[in-house]
Amino acid sequence: MKLYLGETIKRLRQQKGLTQEQLADKLGVSFQSISRWEGGASYPDIELIPEIAGFFQVTTDELMGLDKSLREKKLNEALQQLTGNVPLEERVKIQRQIHRDFPHESGVLYGLIHTLGELCEEGQEGYYEELKQVAEEYLSLPDENSYDRDFVKTELITAAPEEEVEDLLGKYASAFDMRSRMLLKRRYEYRRDQVRCEAQAQANFIHGIYDMVYGGLPKAPDAEEAVGIHTKALRILNLLSNREGDVLIPTTPDLWSPFRIWLGIHLAFSLSRLPDRRDDALDVLESTVILTENASRIPEGTILAAETEGFGYISVCVSYCSASRLYRFRHPLFLFRNADKKFISIHTAFQPQWLDRGEFDPIRGDPRFLACSERVQRMAANAPVEPF
């Protein structure tokens, strides 16, 4: 029977994140011995086998590396117990035993996690801590399928008690990426928390729009590519507000205005870099400045809202920051809130310093550009001067 002792020791060492020197210190041998074992040049002394197995918390059979075909045969025989309509409580007992017999087997761990997750979703008590332990064991395995890892994270966060959710999100997902937000939405869905599920869906929707607008460009796009991306994003915003047609930047404010203003300015940047599109750049800039003027006239406290298909009622409350070094005029802020009135995010509109950017140099002397600049200066002149 072929042994895979060296390969097994190497795999288990790497799973624990140990170097050969560190493992040698733990076992009281030289690191050269570890190197020879893993390379297949020699085997550990027979008296040392149980100690090594105990250190890695595996059976001696697994450590010795049963012939792979024999091990696979035994595993398949064990898994046959799960065929058919096995009740969850019985299923989990069988899977626990298979896990004890075949520790660190990713497929076994994955199946056990799925069953524990189902028991938690049914409201059965006493299974979450086991789910957490097994999930963390699975996520510590190297090179597992990324889709399966995401499923395991989802099961864990769905079942977690409220007080652990923030820590788990911090451990397994970035606070700003979509995975974190989708994990929360799925949690609320399975817990039948309709209010928070709808609110999270709306937050995901707003952040998705944010990502489309502010994160839609590659690092160094050429002008034509940037024009295409920004134009597409503006048309999507128009569809959201039922403003289909030839007008790319409507000048009547709505809750999507801060996104339109940002896209309008950056579309004008890119168009001005294309010699045959500079008239288009001026058209876009003029519409953006008019929209900014109209947005700046909205009374503070005004609610702008929209009913979105699939995401319900979304609103923004218009507020203002002081005239300052940063904005140089009374600048509207759009405070996005979702169905349960929870603050989602804040988006600003126009920033006057954008007109100073070098991208506008090709059209800076054009009378239409100068007229836009004067309009922005008038907005600044009419703003109340308050401390920053």
C-alpha positions as CSV (number, residue, x, y, z in Angstrom):
1,M,0.0,0.0,0.0
2,K,1.5,3.3,-1.0
3,L,1.9,5.9,1.8
4,Y,1.5,9.6,1.5
5,L,3.0,10.5,4.9
6,G,5.3,13.2,3.7
7,E,2.6,14.9,1.6
8,T,0.2,14.7,4.5
9,I,2.6,16.3,6.9
10,K,3.3,19.1,4.5
11,R,-0.4,19.7,3.9
12,L,-1.3,19.8,7.6
13,R,1.7,22.0,8.4
14,Q,0.7,24.5,5.7
15,Q,-2.9,24.5,7.0
16,K,-1.6,25.5,10.4
17,G,0.5,28.2,8.8
18,L,3.8,26.8,10.2
19,T,7.2,26.8,8.7
20,Q,9.3,23.7,8.7
21,E,11.5,25.2,11.5
22,Q,8.4,26.0,13.6
23,L,7.0,22.4,13.2
24,A,10.4,21.0,14.1
25,D,10.5,23.0,17.3
26,K,7.0,21.8,18.2
27,L,8.0,18.1,17.7
28,G,11.5,18.4,19.1
29,V,13.3,17.4,15.9
30,S,15.5,19.2,13.4
31,F,14.0,21.1,10.5
32,Q,16.2,18.9,8.2
33,S,14.1,15.9,9.4
34,I,10.9,17.7,8.5
35,S,12.3,18.5,5.1
36,R,13.3,14.9,4.4
37,W,9.9,13.6,5.5
38,E,8.0,16.0,3.3
39,G,10.3,15.3,0.4
40,G,9.8,11.5,0.8
41,A,13.5,10.9,1.5
42,S,12.7,9.3,4.9
43,Y,9.9,8.6,7.4
44,P,9.5,9.6,11.0
45,D,10.3,7.1,13.7
46,I,7.3,4.8,14.4
47,E,7.2,6.0,18.0
48,L,6.8,9.6,16.8
49,I,3.8,8.9,14.5
50,P,1.1,9.1,17.3
51,E,2.6,12.3,18.6
52,I,2.5,13.9,15.1
53,A,-1.0,12.8,14.6
54,G,-2.1,14.2,18.0
55,F,-0.4,17.5,17.2
56,F,-2.4,17.8,14.0
57,Q,-5.6,16.3,15.5
58,V,-5.9,13.6,12.9
59,T,-6.0,9.8,13.0
60,T,-2.8,7.9,12.5
61,D,-4.4,6.3,9.4
62,E,-4.9,9.8,7.9
63,L,-1.4,10.9,8.9
64,M,0.1,7.8,7.3
65,G,-1.9,8.6,4.1
66,L,-4.0,5.6,3.3
67,D,-3.8,4.7,-0.4
68,K,-6.0,7.4,-2.0
69,S,-8.3,5.0,-3.7
70,L,-8.9,3.1,-0.5
71,R,-9.6,6.3,1.4
72,E,-11.9,7.5,-1.3
73,K,-13.8,4.2,-1.2
74,K,-14.2,4.5,2.6
75,L,-15.5,8.0,2.3
76,N,-18.0,7.1,-0.4
77,E,-19.3,4.3,1.7
78,A,-19.8,6.7,4.6
79,L,-21.5,9.2,2.4
80,Q,-24.0,6.6,1.2
81,Q,-25.7,6.9,4.6
82,L,-26.9,10.4,3.6
83,T,-28.7,9.2,0.5
84,G,-32.5,9.4,0.5
85,N,-34.8,11.5,2.7
86,V,-32.7,11.6,5.9
87,P,-34.2,13.9,8.6
88,L,-32.0,16.9,9.4
89,E,-31.3,15.8,13.0
90,E,-30.2,12.3,11.9
91,R,-28.3,13.8,8.9
92,V,-26.2,16.0,11.2
93,K,-25.3,13.1,13.4
94,I,-24.1,11.1,10.5
95,Q,-22.1,14.1,9.1
96,R,-20.5,14.7,12.4
97,Q,-19.2,11.1,12.5
98,I,-17.9,11.3,8.9
99,H,-16.2,14.6,9.9
100,R,-14.5,12.8,12.8
101,D,-13.4,10.0,10.5
102,F,-12.3,12.2,7.7
103,P,-11.2,15.5,9.3
104,H,-10.2,18.4,7.0
105,E,-12.1,16.9,4.1
106,S,-13.6,20.0,2.4
107,G,-16.6,18.3,0.9
108,V,-17.6,16.8,4.3
109,L,-17.2,20.1,6.0
110,Y,-19.2,21.8,3.3
111,G,-22.1,19.4,3.7
112,L,-22.1,19.6,7.5
113,I,-22.2,23.4,7.2
114,H,-25.2,23.3,4.9
115,T,-27.1,21.0,7.3
116,L,-26.2,23.1,10.3
117,G,-27.4,26.2,8.4
118,E,-30.7,24.6,7.6
119,L,-31.2,23.7,11.3
120,C,-30.4,27.3,12.3
121,E,-32.9,28.6,9.7
122,E,-35.6,26.4,11.1
123,G,-35.1,28.1,14.4
124,Q,-33.5,25.0,16.1
125,E,-31.4,26.1,19.0
126,G,-27.9,24.9,20.0
127,Y,-26.4,24.6,16.4
128,Y,-25.0,28.1,15.8
129,E,-21.8,27.6,17.8
130,E,-21.1,24.4,16.0
131,L,-21.8,26.0,12.6
132,K,-19.4,28.8,13.5
133,Q,-16.6,26.4,14.5
134,V,-17.0,24.2,11.4
135,A,-17.3,27.3,9.1
136,E,-14.1,28.7,10.5
137,E,-12.4,25.4,10.0
138,Y,-13.6,25.3,6.4
139,L,-12.5,28.9,5.7
140,S,-9.0,28.1,7.0
141,L,-8.5,25.4,4.3
142,P,-6.2,26.6,1.5
143,D,-7.4,26.9,-2.1
144,E,-11.1,26.2,-1.7
145,N,-13.5,27.2,-4.4
146,S,-14.3,30.9,-3.9
147,Y,-18.1,30.4,-4.6
148,D,-18.2,27.7,-1.9
149,R,-16.3,30.0,0.5
150,D,-18.9,32.8,-0.1
151,F,-21.7,30.3,0.5
152,V,-20.1,29.3,3.9
153,K,-19.8,33.0,4.9
154,T,-23.4,33.5,3.9
155,E,-24.6,30.6,6.1
156,L,-22.5,31.8,9.0
157,I,-23.7,35.4,8.9
158,T,-27.3,34.4,8.2
159,A,-27.4,32.3,11.4
160,A,-25.3,34.6,13.6
161,P,-26.9,36.3,16.6
162,E,-27.3,40.1,16.2
163,E,-24.4,41.0,18.5
164,E,-21.9,39.0,16.4
165,V,-22.9,40.2,12.9
166,E,-20.7,43.3,12.9
167,D,-17.6,41.3,13.9
168,L,-18.2,38.6,11.3
169,L,-18.7,41.2,8.6
170,G,-15.5,42.9,9.6
171,K,-13.7,39.5,9.5
172,Y,-15.1,38.2,6.3
173,A,-16.2,41.1,4.1
174,S,-15.1,44.7,3.5
175,A,-17.5,47.3,4.9
176,F,-17.8,49.0,1.5
177,D,-18.1,46.0,-0.9
178,M,-21.3,44.5,-2.3
179,R,-20.6,41.2,-0.6
180,S,-21.1,42.7,2.8
181,R,-24.3,44.4,1.9
182,M,-25.7,41.3,0.1
183,L,-24.8,39.1,3.1
184,L,-26.9,41.4,5.3
185,K,-29.9,41.3,2.8
186,R,-29.9,37.5,2.7
187,R,-29.7,37.4,6.5
188,Y,-32.9,39.6,6.8
189,E,-34.6,37.5,4.0
190,Y,-34.1,34.2,5.9
191,R,-35.1,35.8,9.2
192,R,-38.3,37.1,7.5
193,D,-37.4,40.6,8.7
194,Q,-39.3,42.4,6.0
195,V,-38.7,46.0,7.1
196,R,-34.9,45.6,7.4
197,C,-34.8,43.4,4.2
198,E,-36.5,46.2,2.2
199,A,-34.3,48.9,3.8
200,Q,-31.1,46.9,3.1
201,A,-32.3,46.3,-0.5
202,Q,-32.7,50.0,-1.0
203,A,-29.2,50.7,0.6
204,N,-27.7,48.1,-1.8
205,F,-29.5,49.8,-4.7
206,I,-28.2,53.3,-3.8
207,H,-24.7,51.9,-3.3
208,G,-25.0,50.1,-6.6
209,I,-25.8,53.4,-8.3
210,Y,-22.8,55.0,-6.5
211,D,-20.5,52.2,-7.7
212,M,-21.8,52.7,-11.3
213,V,-21.2,56.4,-11.2
214,Y,-18.0,56.8,-9.2
215,G,-16.4,53.4,-9.8
216,G,-17.3,52.8,-13.4
217,L,-14.1,53.9,-15.0
218,P,-10.9,51.9,-15.4
219,K,-7.8,53.5,-14.0
220,A,-6.6,55.3,-17.1
221,P,-9.4,55.4,-19.7
222,D,-9.0,57.1,-23.0
223,A,-11.4,59.9,-23.8
224,E,-13.7,57.9,-26.1
225,E,-14.0,55.1,-23.5
226,A,-14.8,57.6,-20.7
227,V,-17.5,59.3,-22.9
228,G,-19.2,56.0,-23.5
229,I,-19.2,55.0,-19.8
230,H,-20.5,58.3,-18.5
231,T,-23.1,58.6,-21.3
232,K,-24.4,55.1,-20.5
233,A,-24.6,55.9,-16.7
234,L,-26.6,59.1,-17.4
235,R,-29.1,57.2,-19.6
236,I,-29.6,54.6,-16.8
237,L,-30.3,57.5,-14.3
238,N,-32.9,58.9,-16.8
239,L,-34.6,55.5,-17.0
240,L,-34.8,55.4,-13.2
241,S,-36.6,58.7,-13.2
242,N,-38.7,58.0,-16.3
243,R,-36.9,60.6,-18.3
244,E,-36.2,58.7,-21.5
245,G,-35.5,60.8,-24.6
246,D,-32.8,62.8,-26.3
247,V,-32.1,65.1,-23.3
248,L,-29.0,63.6,-21.6
249,I,-28.9,65.9,-18.6
250,P,-32.4,67.2,-17.5
251,T,-32.1,70.5,-15.7
252,T,-35.0,69.9,-13.3
253,P,-33.6,68.6,-10.0
254,D,-34.6,65.2,-8.6
255,L,-33.0,62.8,-6.2
256,W,-30.5,61.7,-8.8
257,S,-29.2,65.2,-9.4
258,P,-25.9,64.9,-7.5
259,F,-25.0,61.8,-9.6
260,R,-26.0,63.6,-12.8
261,I,-24.0,66.7,-11.9
262,W,-20.9,64.6,-11.3
263,L,-21.3,62.6,-14.5
264,G,-22.1,65.8,-16.5
265,I,-18.9,67.5,-15.4
266,H,-16.8,64.4,-16.0
267,L,-18.4,63.8,-19.4
268,A,-17.6,67.4,-20.3
269,F,-14.0,66.7,-19.2
270,S,-13.7,63.8,-21.6
271,L,-15.5,65.5,-24.5
272,S,-13.3,68.5,-24.3
273,R,-10.3,66.2,-24.9
274,L,-11.7,65.2,-28.3
275,P,-11.2,67.9,-30.9
276,D,-14.4,67.1,-32.8
277,R,-16.6,66.9,-29.7
278,R,-15.8,70.2,-28.0
279,D,-19.2,71.7,-28.9
280,D,-20.8,68.7,-27.2
281,A,-18.6,69.4,-24.2
282,L,-19.9,72.9,-24.0
283,D,-23.5,71.7,-24.3
284,V,-23.0,69.2,-21.5
285,L,-21.3,71.8,-19.3
286,E,-24.1,74.3,-19.8
287,S,-26.8,71.8,-18.9
288,T,-24.8,70.7,-15.8
289,V,-24.4,74.3,-14.6
290,I,-28.1,75.0,-15.1
291,L,-29.0,71.9,-13.1
292,T,-26.6,73.0,-10.4
293,E,-28.3,76.5,-10.3
294,N,-31.7,74.9,-10.0
295,A,-30.5,72.4,-7.3
296,S,-29.0,75.2,-5.3
297,R,-32.4,77.0,-5.1
298,I,-34.2,74.0,-3.5
299,P,-35.3,75.0,0.0
300,E,-33.5,73.3,2.9
301,G,-35.4,70.3,4.2
302,T,-37.1,69.5,0.9
303,I,-37.8,65.8,0.3
304,L,-37.2,64.5,-3.2
305,A,-38.5,61.0,-3.6
306,A,-39.1,58.3,-6.2
307,E,-40.9,55.0,-6.3
308,T,-38.5,52.5,-7.8
309,E,-39.6,49.1,-9.2
310,G,-38.4,46.3,-7.0
311,F,-36.9,48.7,-4.4
312,G,-39.8,50.7,-3.1
313,Y,-39.9,54.3,-2.0
314,I,-36.5,56.1,-1.8
315,S,-36.1,59.7,-0.8
316,V,-33.4,62.3,-0.1
317,C,-33.5,65.3,2.2
318,V,-31.8,68.4,0.9
319,S,-29.5,70.1,3.3
320,Y,-26.7,72.7,2.9
321,C,-23.1,73.1,3.9
322,S,-21.7,76.5,4.7
323,A,-19.9,78.6,2.1
324,S,-16.4,77.4,2.5
325,R,-12.9,77.1,1.1
326,L,-13.9,73.8,-0.3
327,Y,-17.2,74.6,-2.2
328,R,-17.1,78.4,-2.3
329,F,-20.9,78.7,-2.5
330,R,-24.1,77.5,-0.7
331,H,-23.8,73.9,-1.7
332,P,-26.7,71.4,-1.6
333,L,-26.1,68.0,0.0
334,F,-28.4,65.1,-0.8
335,L,-29.0,62.9,2.3
336,F,-30.2,59.6,1.0
337,R,-32.6,57.7,3.3
338,N,-34.4,54.4,2.9
339,A,-37.8,53.0,3.8
340,D,-37.2,52.9,7.6
341,K,-35.8,56.5,7.5
342,K,-32.3,55.2,8.1
343,F,-29.4,57.3,6.7
344,I,-27.8,55.5,3.7
345,S,-25.3,57.9,2.3
346,I,-24.5,61.5,1.4
347,H,-23.8,62.9,-2.0
348,T,-22.8,66.4,-2.9
349,A,-23.5,68.2,-6.2
350,F,-21.3,70.7,-8.0
351,Q,-17.7,71.7,-6.9
352,P,-16.6,75.0,-8.5
353,Q,-13.0,74.0,-8.5
354,W,-13.8,71.5,-11.2
355,L,-13.8,74.4,-13.7
356,D,-10.1,75.0,-12.8
357,R,-9.1,71.5,-14.0
358,G,-6.7,71.2,-16.9
359,E,-9.1,69.0,-18.8
360,F,-11.1,72.2,-19.7
361,D,-8.0,74.0,-21.1
362,P,-9.0,73.2,-24.8
363,I,-12.3,75.1,-24.3
364,R,-11.4,77.5,-21.6
365,G,-11.3,80.6,-23.9
366,D,-14.6,79.8,-25.6
367,P,-17.3,82.4,-24.8
368,R,-19.7,79.6,-23.7
369,F,-17.2,78.3,-21.2
370,L,-16.6,81.8,-19.9
371,A,-20.4,82.3,-19.5
372,C,-20.6,79.1,-17.4
373,S,-17.7,80.2,-15.3
374,E,-19.5,83.6,-14.6
375,R,-22.7,81.8,-13.6
376,V,-20.8,79.7,-11.1
377,Q,-19.1,82.9,-9.8
378,R,-22.5,84.5,-9.3
379,M,-23.7,81.5,-7.3
380,A,-20.6,82.0,-5.1
381,A,-21.2,85.8,-4.8
382,N,-24.8,85.3,-3.7
383,A,-24.0,82.7,-1.0
384,P,-23.9,83.7,2.6
385,V,-20.4,83.6,4.0
386,E,-20.3,81.5,7.1
387,P,-17.4,80.0,9.0
388,F,-16.2,76.6,7.8
